Amino acid sequence: MKGKRAALLAALLLLAGCSGAGERVSDSSPEPLLAPQAAAPLQEQAFEEQKTRLWQKEPVRAGSGSFSEPGELSQEQQTVILEFVSLFYESLASLQLQEPDALFSSDAAVSCSGNRAVWEYLIGIRSGAQSDLSLTGYRYELDCQSIEQQADGSLFVRVSEHNRQEFAAYPQAETEQFQLIRQFILQLENGQWKIASHIQFDSLFWMVTGRYAFRRFDSREFPDMPDFTEQEALACFKERKEKLLADAGAARLTWEQGECAPLPAEFPYDREAAVAYAREWVGRRSEEWADYSRNGGNCQNFTSQCLLAGGIPMDIRLPGIWKWVGSSPDNQPRMAGRSASFSGVGEFMDYVQQNEGYGLVASAEEPYYSGEPGDLLHLGPEEGDWRHTVIITDVITDETGRVRDYLVHSNTADLKNFPASAYPYPCQRLIKIYGYNG
């Protein structure tokens, strides 16, 4: 029971963002917990095969989805899952909620409402953007990773999703998401397979639903977890959704155009090299580096690697430390181990703000819309609570040259050419990279 509890807690920590277990650096801290629900990164051959297969199929306006590997799922079981995922993307295509209620069992009101709140929140985020973030097409493939029959006859199903989304504002962007993990409990009701519970392992789902939508899954490992009423859960979903949307609206009011006041740097940052590295390794992992995808998140580790590719040197000179020489936590000014700033979101922000002299020259105080390819964005549920880091790979401007949006690449949430304004985290901050001092 303790092992199962640790695994589930680690998975929930992973949902909170990339500032979790993977960024522990104290030698007295326990070893990071393994989250088996997180997808293992793709190997090169599998990555190329999956990418080619998905992009060879031209999506249509109505969109399309299928199982690439259905495992032992029956056609009826596949159908209910596909109908659910397609309703999700149809909601994003029209930016109008497509009700999923008919797909859920009669005792699944909490899970159904939690998923509906997640969809409504994402619709609200995309509807509030400057650009048209409705989908003109989508294509997804599901890979059934495990099926487990429960004592009551229900099925515990875990699938990995790879999807392509075509945004109305950015039809040439080739936006992709790799290895989104969904878990279903399916049960027979009146001779039909229905969804008793669905969760997806990403920050979006966790921010909106909290533990409420995990109740059916938690009860498998936590039979003593305090119960709650349906009304309490529905009130929580509504409150969380409305607060996050309000926070997103307030945050966007602070996203200003403007010129930077460049900080002096002895050596320039090779933006092209940093972006090229991001494009090479999005959706998969280099064997030359440790991967923290299952230990709190790999996002900052990924963007730190991009900065190295752009020429920013490791820094072991106080007051700031930024290094990765080995996987053991080490914040000492020596070429050994891993500093918290290399793989931790908040710690990297501290390094940006505190470093002087040798190493990275950057600012977190520039106007949001002054970014360039190779700059970073920090994202989180509220100002100061930074959970995720992405790298800007393209800047979207209007006919007057004003910046309207960024396309970003990221790890953990493995996204390629994804509009920053479509990101579910409501708060975002630009980290402007100027170069480095030797």
C-alpha positions in Angstrom: 0.0 0.0 0.0 2.8 2.4 0.8 4.4 1.9 -2.6 1.2 2.5 -4.4 0.5 5.6 -2.3 3.9 7.0 -3.1 3.4 6.4 -6.8 0.1 8.2 -6.8 1.3 11.1 -4.7 4.2 11.5 -7.2 1.8 11.5 -10.1 -0.3 14.2 -8.4 2.9 16.2 -7.7 3.8 15.9 -11.4 0.5 17.5 -12.3 1.3 20.5 -10.3 4.0 21.5 -12.8 7.8 21.4 -13.4 8.7 22.8 -10.0 8.2 19.6 -8.1 10.3 16.5 -7.2 12.7 16.7 -10.1 14.1 20.0 -8.7 14.9 18.8 -5.2 18.6 19.6 -4.5 19.0 19.2 -0.7 21.2 16.3 0.1 18.9 15.6 3.0 15.8 15.4 0.8 14.4 11.9 0.0 14.9 10.5 -3.5 12.3 11.8 -6.0 9.3 9.6 -6.2 8.6 7.7 -9.4 5.4 8.6 -11.2 4.6 5.6 -13.4 1.6 7.4 -14.9 4.0 9.8 -16.7 4.8 8.6 -20.2 8.3 7.5 -21.0 9.9 9.8 -23.7 9.9 8.4 -27.2 13.0 6.7 -28.6 14.2 8.1 -31.9 12.7 5.4 -34.2 9.3 5.4 -32.4 9.3 9.2 -32.5 9.9 9.4 -36.2 7.4 6.7 -37.0 4.7 8.3 -34.9 5.3 11.8 -36.3 5.3 10.5 -39.9 2.1 8.5 -39.4 0.2 11.4 -37.9 1.3 14.0 -40.4 0.6 11.8 -43.4 -3.1 11.9 -42.6 -4.6 15.3 -43.5 -7.1 16.4 -40.9 -10.5 17.6 -42.1 -12.6 20.3 -40.5 -14.6 17.8 -38.5 -11.3 16.3 -37.3 -10.4 12.7 -36.9 -9.1 10.3 -34.3 -8.2 6.6 -34.0 -6.4 4.0 -32.0 -3.0 3.2 -33.4 -2.7 0.5 -30.7 -6.0 -0.6 -29.3 -4.6 -3.5 -27.3 -7.4 -5.8 -26.1 -10.1 -3.1 -26.1 -13.3 -4.1 -27.9 -14.7 -2.0 -30.6 -17.4 -0.7 -28.3 -14.8 0.3 -25.7 -12.7 2.0 -28.3 -15.8 3.9 -29.6 -16.8 5.4 -26.2 -13.2 6.7 -25.7 -12.9 8.1 -29.2 -16.2 9.8 -28.9 -15.1 11.4 -25.7 -11.8 12.7 -27.0 -13.5 13.9 -30.3 -16.0 15.9 -28.3 -13.1 17.6 -26.5 -11.6 18.7 -29.8 -14.9 19.7 -31.3 -15.4 21.9 -28.3 -12.0 23.5 -29.1 -12.9 23.7 -32.8 -16.1 25.7 -32.2 -15.0 27.2 -28.9 -18.5 26.1 -27.7 -18.9 23.3 -25.1 -20.0 20.0 -26.7 -21.7 18.2 -23.8 -20.0 14.8 -22.8 -22.8 13.8 -20.4 -24.3 11.0 -22.5 -20.9 9.2 -22.5 -20.7 9.0 -18.7 -22.4 6.4 -16.4 -25.3 7.5 -14.2 -23.1 7.5 -11.1 -20.2 9.5 -12.7 -21.7 13.0 -12.1 -18.5 14.3 -10.4 -16.1 13.1 -13.0 -18.4 14.3 -15.8 -18.7 17.8 -14.2 -15.0 18.0 -13.6 -14.2 17.3 -17.2 -16.8 19.7 -18.4 -15.2 22.4 -16.2 -11.8 21.7 -17.7 -13.2 22.0 -21.2 -15.0 25.3 -20.3 -11.9 26.7 -18.8 -9.8 25.9 -21.9 -12.5 27.3 -24.2 -12.5 30.5 -22.0 -8.7 30.8 -22.3 -8.7 30.5 -26.0 -11.7 32.7 -26.5 -10.0 35.5 -24.6 -6.9 35.6 -26.8 -6.1 38.3 -29.3 -6.0 35.8 -32.1 -8.6 33.3 -33.3 -7.6 30.1 -31.5 -10.5 28.0 -32.7 -9.4 24.8 -34.5 -9.8 24.4 -38.2 -8.7 20.8 -38.0 -7.3 18.2 -35.6 -6.0 14.7 -35.7 -5.2 12.4 -32.8 -4.0 8.9 -32.2 -4.4 6.8 -29.0 -2.1 4.1 -27.9 -3.6 1.7 -25.3 -0.9 1.2 -22.7 -2.7 -0.9 -20.1 -6.0 -2.5 -19.3 -6.9 -3.8 -15.9 -10.2 -5.5 -15.0 -11.6 -4.6 -11.5 -13.5 -6.8 -9.2 -16.7 -5.1 -10.0 -16.2 -5.8 -13.7 -15.2 -2.3 -14.7 -12.0 -1.7 -16.7 -9.1 0.6 -15.8 -7.7 1.8 -19.1 -4.6 3.9 -19.6 -3.9 5.5 -23.1 -1.2 7.8 -24.5 -2.3 10.4 -27.0 -0.4 12.1 -29.8 -2.3 15.0 -31.4 -2.1 17.6 -34.1 -4.1 20.8 -33.8 -4.5 23.4 -36.5 -5.4 26.8 -35.1 -7.4 29.2 -37.3 -4.9 32.1 -36.7 -1.8 29.9 -37.4 -2.7 27.4 -40.1 0.9 26.7 -41.0 2.2 26.2 -37.4 2.1 22.4 -37.4 1.2 22.3 -33.7 1.7 18.9 -32.0 1.3 17.4 -28.5 3.2 14.3 -27.6 2.2 11.6 -25.1 -0.7 13.1 -23.2 -1.7 10.4 -20.7 -5.4 9.8 -20.2 -6.9 7.3 -17.7 -10.4 5.9 -17.9 -12.6 3.7 -15.9 -15.2 2.0 -18.1 -18.2 0.1 -16.9 -21.2 -1.6 -18.4 -24.5 0.1 -17.9 -27.7 -1.3 -19.4 -25.5 -3.3 -21.9 -23.5 -0.3 -23.0 -20.0 0.8 -22.1 -19.9 4.1 -20.3 -17.2 6.2 -18.7 -17.2 6.0 -14.9 -14.2 8.3 -14.6 -11.6 10.1 -16.7 -8.5 12.0 -15.8 -5.7 13.4 -17.8 -2.2 13.9 -16.4 -1.4 17.5 -17.1 -1.4 20.8 -15.2 -4.7 21.9 -16.9 -6.7 19.1 -15.3 -5.1 19.4 -11.9 -5.6 23.2 -11.7 -9.4 23.0 -12.4 -10.4 19.9 -10.6 -7.9 19.3 -7.8 -8.4 15.9 -6.0 -12.2 15.9 -6.5 -12.1 14.4 -10.0 -9.6 11.8 -8.9 -11.9 10.3 -6.3 -12.7 7.1 -8.3 -9.0 6.5 -8.9 -7.9 7.5 -5.4 -10.3 5.1 -3.8 -8.3 2.2 -5.3 -5.3 3.2 -3.3 -6.9 5.4 -0.5 -10.0 3.7 0.7 -9.9 5.9 3.9 -9.8 9.2 2.0 -12.5 11.5 3.3 -15.6 11.5 1.1 -17.3 14.6 -0.2 -20.7 15.4 -1.6 -21.5 16.0 -5.3 -22.5 19.5 -4.4 -19.1 20.2 -2.8 -17.3 19.0 -5.9 -19.4 20.9 -8.3 -18.9 24.1 -6.3 -15.2 23.5 -6.2 -15.0 23.1 -10.0 -17.0 26.2 -10.6 -15.0 28.3 -8.2 -11.6 27.1 -9.5 -12.6 27.6 -13.2 -14.0 31.2 -12.6 -10.9 32.2 -10.5 -8.5 30.9 -13.1 -10.3 32.7 -15.9 -10.4 35.9 -13.9 -6.6 35.6 -13.2 -5.9 34.9 -16.9 -7.9 38.0 -17.9 -6.0 40.2 -15.3 -2.7 38.7 -16.4 -3.3 39.5 -20.0 -3.9 43.1 -19.2 -0.2 43.3 -18.1 1.1 41.9 -21.3 2.6 45.0 -22.8 4.3 46.0 -26.1 7.5 48.0 -25.6 11.2 48.3 -26.3 13.8 46.6 -24.1 16.6 48.4 -22.3 19.3 45.8 -23.2 21.6 44.7 -20.4 25.3 44.7 -21.4 26.8 41.3 -22.2 30.3 40.6 -23.4 29.2 37.7 -25.7 26.0 37.3 -27.7 23.4 34.6 -27.4 23.1 32.3 -30.4 19.3 32.2 -30.7 19.2 30.2 -33.8 21.3 27.4 -32.2 19.0 27.4 -29.1 15.9 27.1 -31.2 17.4 24.5 -33.4 18.1 22.4 -30.3 14.5 22.8 -29.1 13.1 21.7 -32.4 15.4 18.7 -32.5 14.5 17.4 -29.0 10.8 18.3 -28.5 8.8 15.2 -27.9 11.8 13.0 -27.1 15.0 13.1 -25.0 18.7 13.1 -25.5 20.5 10.2 -23.9 23.3 12.7 -22.9 21.1 14.2 -20.2 19.1 13.0 -17.3 15.3 13.2 -17.8 13.1 14.5 -15.0 9.8 13.9 -16.8 8.8 11.3 -14.1 10.3 13.2 -11.3 8.6 16.6 -11.1 9.0 17.7 -14.7 11.6 18.1 -17.4 10.7 21.6 -18.7 13.4 23.7 -17.1 16.0 21.0 -17.7 15.0 21.1 -21.4 15.2 24.9 -21.7 18.5 25.0 -19.8 19.9 22.6 -22.4 18.6 25.0 -25.1 20.5 27.9 -23.5 23.7 25.8 -23.4 23.2 25.1 -27.1 22.9 28.8 -27.6 26.3 29.3 -26.0 25.4 30.2 -22.4 28.1 28.7 -20.2 27.6 26.8 -17.0 28.2 29.0 -14.1 29.8 28.0 -10.8 30.8 31.5 -9.6 28.8 33.1 -6.8 26.4 34.7 -6.3 24.6 32.6 -8.9 25.1 28.9 -9.7 23.7 27.2 -12.9 25.2 23.9 -13.8 24.6 20.2 -14.7 27.6 18.0 -14.4 25.8 15.0 -12.9 22.4 14.1 -11.6 23.3 14.4 -7.9 21.9 17.6 -6.3 24.7 20.0 -5.6 24.4 23.8 -5.1 28.1 24.3 -4.3 30.4 26.5 -6.5 32.2 23.5 -8.0 31.9 21.5 -11.2 30.0 18.6 -9.8 26.3 17.6 -9.6 23.2 19.5 -10.5 22.2 22.9 -9.3 18.6 23.6 -8.5 18.6 26.4 -11.0 19.3 24.1 -13.9 16.2 22.0 -13.5 13.9 24.0 -11.2 11.6 26.7 -12.5 11.6 29.0 -9.5 15.3 28.5 -8.8 16.1 29.4 -12.4 14.1 32.6 -12.0 16.2 33.3 -8.9 19.4 32.8 -10.9 18.2 35.2 -13.6 17.5 37.9 -11.0 20.5 37.4 -8.8 23.4 36.5 -11.1 26.2 39.1 -11.5 29.4 39.0 -13.4 30.2 35.7 -15.1 27.6 33.7 -16.9 24.0 34.4 -18.1 22.9 37.9 -18.7 19.1 38.0 -18.7 16.1 40.0 -17.4 12.6 39.0 -16.2 11.5 42.7 -16.2 11.0 43.4 -19.9 7.6 44.0 -21.6 5.9 40.7 -22.3 5.6 41.3 -26.0 9.3 42.2 -26.5 10.4 38.5 -26.9 12.4 36.9 -29.6 13.0 33.3 -30.7 15.3 31.8 -28.0 13.8 33.7 -25.1 11.9 31.9 -22.4 8.5 32.2 -20.8 7.7 31.2 -17.2 4.2 30.2 -16.6 2.1 29.4 -13.5 -1.4 29.5 -11.9 -0.6 32.9 -10.3 2.0 35.6 -10.3 5.1 34.4 -8.4 4.1 30.7 -8.5 6.0 29.7 -11.5 5.5 26.1 -12.5 6.6 25.7 -16.1 9.2 27.0 -18.6 9.0 27.0 -22.4 11.2 28.4 -25.1 9.9 30.8 -27.8 10.6 29.4 -31.3 8.5 31.9 -33.4 7.1 35.3 -32.9 3.7 36.1 -34.4 3.2 39.8 -35.5 0.4 41.7 -37.1 0.6 43.8 -40.2 1.9 46.8 -38.2 4.7 44.7 -36.6 3.1 44.5 -33.2 3.6 41.1 -31.5 0.4 39.2 -31.1 1.6 35.8 -29.8 4.5 33.4 -29.5 4.8 29.8 -30.7 6.7 27.7 -28.1 8.3 24.3 -27.6 8.2 22.5 -24.2 9.0 19.3 -22.4 6.9 17.4 -19.8 4.0 18.9 -21.5 5.6 18.0 -24.8 4.4 20.6 -27.1 5.6 21.8 -30.5 4.7 25.2 -32.1 2.1 25.7 -29.5 0.6 29.2 -29.1 1.5 30.7 -25.8 -1.9 32.4 -25.5 -3.5 28.9 -25.7 -1.5 27.7 -22.7 -3.7 26.8 -19.8 -1.5 28.5 -17.2 -3.1 31.9 -16.7 0.1 33.8 -15.7 3.1 34.2 -18.0 6.4 36.1 -17.8 9.0 36.8 -20.3 12.7 36.0 -19.6 14.8 38.0 -22.0 18.2 36.5 -22.8 20.9 39.0 -23.8 24.0 36.8 -23.8 26.7 36.1 -21.2 29.8 37.4 -19.6 33.1 35.5 -19.6 
